[in-house]
């Protein structure tokens, strides 16, 4: 079972959510822990509908997002039930840790416990704040507070009329706050970011040495030293005096000291470094003087930290670039996207490809007139090159010249201008990344040598840190060396391609004495059959030693069914000589997996289609097969076998309210 799904995998996610909630409720009941199914499901919804989508990744930010934002905005239930939501969240977090499902890159169990406790202090106020409530939640909560059953669709259809007629009272002031907040508060159903490939970085010492060699770091340090403790006098316009500007240009090496100019404002290189130093809080202006910031002294003695400060403030430099450009106006949004596109690429990316995507954003701002579009497009391309050159001086990217790897043109084929358009694709784009005209233009450019860009290790590390701060998943080779075996395998099988997974596993084994025993024990301990099967399959794929051990594990009392299934699918040695008991174990293993990923209804459908009138006998044989997965086998008996044994009725009973239930059926809560 996976704990990460693409945004469009609605059915798969819902099946996994149902399974996790079902299993967590049983686990909590055995331990006397609080667990509300509505809250458990809402917690998983909040993680699925997030930037990274990792259901088992939790940290303090995610805890606070769920308790202080998600529940107040979306979850409808009586107040006394909402008040217990933190306890249910704690139960879910404990369950994930106990079952080896936790993503080890999130908070440790003790950290998450403290995060929930800290959020509890703000939780009641968040529930009481109408500005945190969504509009659908407001009306659903109003209906619930007025005794309307949220499963009564007719009553909900009458709600607007009842409100208008005054039969259902509501808080008009709170409604105004809800409506106003719709435009002020961020949307919690976040857009999913693209998964990033695992990154390998040099040791910290090498990165620090690279930062010390940065030309921008040298210039910022030299500029601060030049300003000195006394500072430098500025002109009435706020510029450096001509003599000072000429001296500084020579010191920084911008090459502008020998040019003809009348004001320091005419020196783009010096001006950019001054602006950068101000934004990095190294220098400041006050009372007509340029002054060094006293608190920046430790920063100037630490090249690695100074480099990081310079990188972060780089994205603020759009207004300081010269000459003015449409690119500079959207600089703080465009350049992070440009570098995200370069991140993790195995070969340098052609800048021409980046120019086309940047142009798609900027062309909406092109002023109407007689200037041809290609002139504007060329100007945007020149500005992008300038922005990348500044990053190269910082040491965040490396620029080169050559023919781009075929990877960058492989997705550009399809209907191009002049080709016949199909009825299904009237635009001719075929769902490809760029319009047909742009793809044709780009294919011509990619066939010839051009400017290429790739992130340096320093740049890659800095971009990874930005992604992590945004809540994105950006794996790092080596970061799982201390993870428990089960959590290691869970991350590798979902977020690492085979090559990177093998490298990460090798590092983990090196840190644990090369012993594969804990890995196999993690598979044995996994109570989710599809997850255990995926873990074993991954191990046999990326660890040759375990692959050769597989036939000898077919009689393992716990691993046996998984090994038999793996042998059957791989067709390796021993796959053709399964006995009757082993065949039954393989069949049972497959049904247990289907029960997890599709639910009991699908299992019943499959069994009846496969065995017809003998379906009940087949399930009874499975129940007596001796399969070692106790938790899964109990679900098979309860959710499948017991239903098949239940007597069929020739007529359909319509459930009614229990005596004394005031006409209410169960399930009056519903998330909106």
Residue, then its C-alpha position, 0 to 999 in steps of 0.5 A: x500500500x502506498x502513502x503517496x498518490x498523484x492528484x488524479x488518482x482519486x480512487x486509489x487514494x480513497x481506497x488507501x484512506x479507507x484502509x488506513x482509517x479502518x486499520x487505525x480504528x482497530x489499532x486504537x480500539x485495542x489500546x483505548x486511544x481516541x480515534x474519530x474516523x472523520x478526523x482521521x480521514x480529514x487528516x489524510x485528505x489534508x496531506x493528499x491535497x498539499x504541495x507534496x502529497x505525502x500522507x505519512x510525512x508530518x512536521x510541525x507545519x503540517x500539524x498546525x495546518x491541519x488543526x488550525x486551518x484545515x479543520x476550521x475551514x472544511x470539517x463539519x461536526x458538533x463542537x464537542x467532537x471537533x474539540x477532540x480532534x487533536x487526540x485523534x491526530x495524535x493517534x494517527x501519528x502514533x499509528x503511522x510510527x508504530x506500523x513503520x509507515x512514517x516518513x522519516x524525513x518528517x518530525x520524530x514522534x516526540x517532536x510531533x507530540x510536542x507540535x500537537x500540544x503546542x497547537x492545542x493552545x491555539x485550537x479553540x480560537x481557530x475553531x471560533x474564528x469565522x474568518x478561518x471557515x470556508x463558505x460551504x463549511x459555514x452553511x453545513x455547520x449552520x444546518x447541523x447546529x439547527x438540527x438538520x441531518x447532513x445526510x438528508x439531501x432534501x432538507x439540504x436542498x430546502x436550506x436556502x429557502x428556509x434561511x431566506x424565510x427566517x426558519x433557519x437562523x444564522x450568524x450574519x456577522x460571521x457570514x460576512x467574515x467568511x465571505x471577506x476571508x475568501x479573498x484574503x486567506x490562502x487556498x488550502x487545497x494546494x497545487x501539487x508540485x512536481x516530484x524531484x529526483x534524489x540529489x547527491x551533494x558533495x560534503x559540506x566542507x567542499x561546498x563551503x570552499x566553493x562558496x569562498x571562491x564565489x566572485x559575488x561573495x568576493x565582491x560583497x566582502x570587498x564592497x563592505x571593506x571599502x565602505x569601512x567604518x566611516x562610510x562614504x558620502x553620497x550625492x544629493x540624488x543618493x548616488x556614489x560620487x564619481x571618484x568613489x564610483x570609479x574606485x569601486x568599479x576597479x575594486x569590484x572588477x566590473x570593468x566600468x572604471x575606464x568608461x565615459x559616464x557622468x553619474x554613478x547611476x550609469x554603472x549597471x555593474x556597480x549599481x547591481x552590487x550596491x543593491x545586492x549588498x543593501x538587500x543582503x543587509x550588508x550596507x545601508x544608507x542614512x543621512x546622505x551616507x553609505x554605511x556598513x551594517x555593524x551586525x553583518x560583521x559575522x556574516x562577512x567572516x563566513x563565506x558559506x553563510x554570506x553565499x546563502x544570503x546572497x542567493x536568497x536575496x538574488x530573487x529580489x534584484x529584479x527592480x535593480x537590473x538594468x536596463x528595465x525589462x518585462x522579465x525584471x517585473x516578474x523576476x521573483x516568480x520567474x527565476x525560481x521556476x527557471x531554476x526548478x526546471x534545471x534542478x536534478x537534470x542529468x545533463x545541462x539544459x538548453x537556455x533556448x528551452x527556458x526562453x520559450x517557457x519564460x516567453x509564454x509568461x511575459x508575452x501577455x505583458x508585451x505592449x501593443x504596437x508596431x514592434x514585431x514579436x520576435x524583437x520582444x522575444x529576443x529581448x526576453x532571451x537576452x535578459x534571461x541570459x543576463x540573469x543567468x550570468x549573474x547567477x554564474x558569477x555567484x557560483x549557483x549555475x554553470x554556463x557552457x556552449x554546445x548541442x543540447x542532449x536529445x532529452x530536451x527535444x524528445x517531447x517536442x515531436x507531434x503536430x507542428x505548423x503545416x501538419x493536418x490537425x485532428x478533430x481530437x486536437x484542434x490546436x495541434x498541440x497534442x497535449x505537448x509542453x509548448x504550442x506547435x509554432x514554439x516547438x518548431x522554432x525550438x527544435x530548429x534551435x536545439x539542433x545547433x550549438x547554443x547556451x547551456x545551463x546546469x546548477x552547481x552543487x552550491x546552487x542545487x543545495x540552495x534550491x533544495x533548501x527553498x523547496x523544503x521550505x515550501x513543503x516540497x519533497x526533494x530527496x537527498x542521497x544519504x539522508x536516510x542512513x539513520x532511518x529505521x529499516x521499514x521507513x527507509x524501504x517505504x521512502x525508497x519504493x515510492x520516491x526513488x528510482x531504482x538507481x538512486x534507491x540502490x545507492x541509498x540502500x548501499x549507504x544505509x547498509x554501510x551504516x548498519x554493518x552490511x546486515x540485511x537482516x533488519x530489512x527482511x525483518x521490516x518486511x516480515x513486520x509490515x501488516x499491509x500486504x501490498x506494501x510488504x510485497x512492494x518492499x520485498x520486490x524493491x529489495x530483490x531488484x536493487x540488491x543482488x544478494x537478496x535476489x539470490x536468497x529469494x528461493x531459499x526464503x520460500x519456506x519462511x513462516x512469515x515471508x513465504x507467501x510474499x516470496x512465492x508471489x515474487x517468484x511467480x511474478x519474476x519467473x525465477x528458479x522455483x517458480x514452476x514447482x509450486x505445490x497445491x498448498x503454495x498455490x493456495x498461499x499465492x492465491x490468498x496473497x493476491x486476494x489480500x492485496x486486492x482487498x487492501x487496494x480495492x475494498x471488499x466489494x471488488x474482492x467479492x466481484x472478482x471471486x464470484x467471477x473467478x470461482x462462480x458457485x465455488x467462491x465461498x468454498x475458495x474463500x473458506x480454503x483461504x481462511x484455513x490456508x495458514x497464511x501468516x498475515x493475521x490482521x489481513x486474514x481477520x479482515x478477509x474473514x470479517x469483510x468477505x467470508x462473513x458476508x458470503x456466508x450471510x443468508x440471502x433474502x429474496x426481498x430488500x430491507x429498507x433500514x429505518x431509524x432505531x427506536x429512540x433515535x429521533x429519526x436520525x441515521x448514523x453518519x451525521x457528520x460530513x466534511x465540506 
